[in-house]
């Protein structure tokens, strides 16, 4: 068994992804609300199993978004990574809200987020996993070592 040197990162850096955008904590909150409303609409009108409902509504992403937002706040950062395929989950949630006549406020918020994310475009942001949480590579180095070791 090889020992890891202290100066080596504990988790590998993900290659730069042209499909990641930076979103704000406020956008994370709105994204979660849209996905929760879509999940509730489908839940009320469908007899599909829970796993399929979570994938269809995008709600399976919610715990990850909370973790990313929490990690970002620990480092005092205002940006949270969102991958292109995760924007696709938002699109699906908006379609579900439309199809199942969901909450109009959530539907409008979903459309606004889609517009904001499309106008922002995606950039090449180096990403990495820190304790299993997706973060921008620079954010991980700025978190004090004592906070990085928390479970």
C-alpha positions in Angstrom: 0.0 0.0 0.0 1.4 3.4 -1.0 1.3 6.3 1.3 -0.1 9.5 0.1 2.1 12.6 0.5 0.7 15.4 2.4 1.1 17.9 -0.4 -1.0 15.7 -2.8 -4.7 16.4 -3.0 -6.9 13.8 -1.3 -9.2 13.6 -4.2 -8.4 14.0 -7.9 -9.1 17.2 -9.8 -11.6 16.8 -12.6 -10.4 17.9 -16.0 -11.7 21.4 -17.0 -15.3 21.1 -18.1 -16.6 23.4 -20.7 -20.1 22.4 -19.5 -20.0 23.9 -16.0 -21.4 27.3 -15.0 -21.2 29.2 -11.8 -24.5 29.9 -10.1 -25.4 32.0 -7.0 -26.9 30.8 -3.7 -30.1 32.6 -4.6 -30.2 30.7 -7.9 -29.7 27.4 -6.0 -32.7 28.2 -3.8 -34.9 29.0 -6.8 -33.6 25.9 -8.6 -34.5 23.7 -5.6 -38.0 25.3 -5.3 -38.7 24.6 -9.0 -37.6 21.0 -8.7 -39.6 20.4 -5.5 -42.7 21.8 -7.1 -42.2 19.6 -10.2 -41.7 16.6 -7.9 -44.9 17.3 -6.0 -46.9 17.8 -9.2 -45.8 14.5 -10.6 -46.2 12.8 -7.2 -49.9 13.8 -7.0 -50.7 12.8 -10.6 -48.6 9.7 -11.1 -48.4 6.2 -9.8 -44.7 5.9 -10.8 -42.1 4.6 -8.3 -40.1 7.1 -6.2 -36.8 6.7 -8.0 -38.4 7.4 -11.4 -40.2 10.4 -10.0 -36.9 11.8 -8.5 -35.2 11.5 -11.9 -38.1 12.9 -13.8 -38.5 15.9 -11.6 -34.8 16.6 -11.0 -35.3 16.3 -7.2 -32.5 13.8 -7.0 -30.1 16.7 -7.5 -31.3 18.6 -4.5 -29.1 17.0 -1.8 -26.1 17.6 -4.0 -27.0 21.3 -4.5 -27.4 21.8 -0.7 -23.9 20.3 -0.2 -22.3 22.4 -2.9 -24.0 25.6 -1.5 -22.8 24.7 2.1 -19.3 24.1 0.9 -19.3 27.3 -1.0 -20.5 29.2 2.1 -17.7 27.7 4.2 -15.1 29.2 1.9 -17.0 32.5 1.7 -17.6 32.0 -2.1 -20.6 33.3 -4.0 -20.5 30.8 -6.8 -21.6 27.2 -6.9 -20.9 24.8 -9.8 -23.7 23.5 -12.0 -23.1 21.1 -14.8 -24.8 21.2 -18.2 -26.6 17.9 -17.7 -28.0 19.3 -14.4 -29.4 22.3 -16.4 -31.2 19.6 -18.4 -32.9 18.4 -15.2 -34.2 22.0 -14.7 -35.6 21.9 -18.3 -37.3 18.6 -17.5 -38.8 20.1 -14.2 -40.1 23.1 -16.1 -41.7 20.8 -18.8 -43.3 18.8 -16.0 -44.6 21.9 -14.3 -46.1 22.9 -17.6 -47.5 19.5 -18.3 -49.0 18.9 -14.9 -50.3 22.5 -14.5 -47.9 23.2 -11.6 -47.5 26.4 -9.6 -47.2 29.4 -12.0 -44.7 31.2 -9.8 -42.4 28.1 -9.8 -42.9 27.8 -13.6 -42.0 31.4 -14.2 -38.9 31.0 -11.9 -37.9 28.0 -13.8 -38.1 29.8 -17.2 -36.2 32.7 -15.7 -33.4 30.4 -14.5 -33.2 28.7 -17.9 -32.9 32.1 -19.6 -30.2 33.2 -17.1 -28.2 30.0 -17.4 -28.4 30.1 -21.3 -27.3 33.8 -21.4 -24.5 33.2 -19.0 -23.1 30.4 -21.2 -20.8 27.8 -19.9 -17.1 28.4 -19.2 -14.1 26.2 -18.7 -13.9 26.0 -15.0 -11.5 23.5 -13.3 -13.6 21.3 -10.9 -12.7 18.9 -8.2 -14.4 16.8 -5.6 -13.7 17.7 -2.0 -15.1 15.2 0.4 -17.4 14.0 -2.3 -18.8 17.5 -3.1 -18.3 19.1 -6.5 -16.5 22.4 -6.2 -14.5 24.8 -8.3 -10.8 23.8 -7.9 -9.7 27.2 -6.5 -12.4 27.1 -3.8 -11.1 23.9 -2.2 -7.6 25.4 -1.5 -9.2 28.5 0.1 -11.0 26.5 2.8 -9.0 26.3 6.0 -7.5 22.8 6.6 -9.4 22.3 9.9 -12.7 22.9 8.0 -11.7 20.6 5.2 -11.3 17.7 7.7 -14.8 17.9 9.0 -17.0 14.8 8.2 
